[in-house]
Amino acid sequence: MQFNQTNQIFLDIGSAGLCFTVVLIFSIFLVSTKKWHGTITLDLNEGIQKFHTSPTPRIGGIPIVLGLILASRNSSPEINALLNQLLIAGIPAFTFGLAEDLTKRVGVDKRLLATFVSGFLACWISDYSLSRIDIWGLDNLLQITLISILFTSFAISGIANSINIIDGFNGLSSITCMIAFIGISLISYKVGDANLYNLSFILSASVFGFFLINWPLGKIFLGDGGAYFIGFSLAWVAVLLVERNKSVSAFSVVMICILPITEVLFSIYRRIIRRSHPGQPDRLHFHSLFHRRYISRWLKDWSYLVKNSVVGLIIGSMSLISTIFAIIFFESTLLCSLGSALFTFCYILIYLRMINHKWQY
């Protein structure tokens, strides 16, 4: 769709503004009223992956979902349809994640299954699933509808989980997702997909509203519900970008999401060779090591809150380089695949340097 409907574009920018405002205000409300709901919503500062110093509400996904619901009511029919599909399909991922936030009793296997179901629902509701990943041979398999839907659901589940995995420091997940949504929005603009351009812009606005309360003071967290939902949303708009626009290389969206993708794949590999359960938390994530190895030393006289927020800003901003590369070379499978490989190589090189080439922690 070409950009020839000025009023529609203005309306959808207005929806993004509404979404941002709702998320921001409701996030402030949840922080201000935590004494009322804190007994079930607070994330305690005890645990192997806890890097905050005081109990904090971990239900930041609720304002994001509410903002998107209200934005859909104020959007054009086309954007409304896309947002409704996303919100309906995202129910399992968000619900099971939120249940874990509130009860701490929903196992990781159930949450991963929920994100898979969300991916399946998205394919079923929209009639979109990956028909290509620009890899010879595999693209032929993806012409089989069942394989295409199962692969797409699995890929969406992987991205959703990856955003949850990197959600360890103030701003890290939200910065990563904002950059990714903006990157997909700009590529959509370049190929003339007005609806996906606006949908991605609205999603980035929703995360930005949360980000202003989460970073740098860490007053509210995404929680599993928020992380799984925005991870699912990111994966789904990436699928739409590739399927709706044949000139866009599938590796361009891999490049945009390369930080969380590399983190989740390397985390699985690391836990397998250390003979630990792939779903169990540990303190060997890239961002955790970066905090201990560098930031704690460089900023040793600064408060723990400052160190936390600096890690989130630096690691989250790593996605900026790969996203700019993808925006420029989104049509080239060769360049985007080489760029993804180079990013992964640099990630592993830095990681090995941080652990002195030993699994010692």
Secondary structure, DSSP 4 states (H G I P E B T S, - for coil): --S--HHHHHHHHHHHHHHHHHHHHHHHHHHHTHHHHHHHHEE-S-STT---SS-EE--THHHHHHHHHHHHHTS-HHHHHHHHHHHHHTHHHHHHHHHHHHHS---HHHHHHHHHHHHHHHHHHH----S--S-TTHHHHTTSHHHHHHHHHHHHHHHHHHHHHTTTSTTHHHHHHHHHHHHHHHHHHHHT-HHHHHHHHHHHHHHHHHHHHHTTT-----HHHHHHHHHHHHHHHHHHHHHH-TTS-HHHHHHHTHHHHHHHHHHHHHHHHTT--TTS--S-SHHHHHIIIIIHHHTTTS-HHHHHHHHHHHHHHHHHHHHHHHHHSTT-HHHHHHHHHHHHHHHHHHHHHHTTTS---
